[in-house]
């Protein structure tokens, strides 16, 4: 999912990053990921108040969070999410 989010936000000005699809499964997975992330940028900017200038930081945090697997890390990440959701609703 993190890779799909990164891919959906990979447009940088007029330069579009290209995916390296090597099989039909790669193409299908990429298409599903792109479809699932439609509206993500609007959600991040509108609901979570993420500045588009910091999308690379969002993707970095998403990827780092996706790699957290210990119960301690999961609890920590849940706390971060809770504090972000509180600040976004103010």
KAMO-V824722 format. One record per backbone hydrogen bond with DSSP energy under -1.0 kcal/mol. NH is the residue of the N-H (numbers start at 0). CO is the residue of the C=O. E is the energy in kcal/mol with one decimal. If there is no record, write none. Layout:
BEGIN
nh->NH co->CO e->E
nh->NH co->CO e->E
END
This chain:
BEGIN
nh->4 co->0 e->-2.5
nh->5 co->1 e->-2.4
nh->6 co->2 e->-2.5
nh->7 co->3 e->-2.3
nh->8 co->4 e->-1.3
nh->9 co->6 e->-1.2
nh->11 co->14 e->-2.6
nh->14 co->11 e->-1.9
nh->20 co->18 e->-1.0
nh->26 co->22 e->-2.1
nh->27 co->23 e->-2.5
nh->28 co->24 e->-2.9
nh->29 co->25 e->-2.6
nh->30 co->26 e->-2.4
nh->31 co->27 e->-2.5
nh->32 co->28 e->-2.5
nh->33 co->29 e->-2.6
nh->34 co->30 e->-2.4
nh->35 co->31 e->-2.4
nh->36 co->32 e->-1.2
nh->37 co->34 e->-1.0
nh->39 co->36 e->-2.3
nh->42 co->38 e->-2.2
nh->43 co->39 e->-2.9
nh->44 co->40 e->-2.4
nh->45 co->41 e->-2.8
nh->46 co->42 e->-2.2
nh->47 co->42 e->-1.5
nh->49 co->43 e->-2.9
nh->53 co->50 e->-2.4
nh->54 co->51 e->-1.2
nh->57 co->53 e->-1.8
nh->58 co->54 e->-2.6
nh->59 co->55 e->-2.2
nh->60 co->56 e->-2.5
nh->61 co->57 e->-2.6
nh->62 co->58 e->-2.6
nh->63 co->59 e->-2.6
nh->64 co->60 e->-2.6
nh->65 co->61 e->-2.1
nh->67 co->64 e->-1.3
nh->73 co->69 e->-2.6
nh->74 co->70 e->-2.2
nh->75 co->71 e->-2.1
nh->76 co->72 e->-2.8
nh->77 co->73 e->-2.2
nh->78 co->74 e->-1.9
nh->79 co->75 e->-2.0
nh->80 co->76 e->-2.4
nh->81 co->77 e->-2.2
nh->82 co->78 e->-2.2
nh->83 co->79 e->-2.2
nh->84 co->80 e->-2.5
nh->85 co->81 e->-1.8
nh->86 co->82 e->-1.8
nh->87 co->83 e->-1.9
END
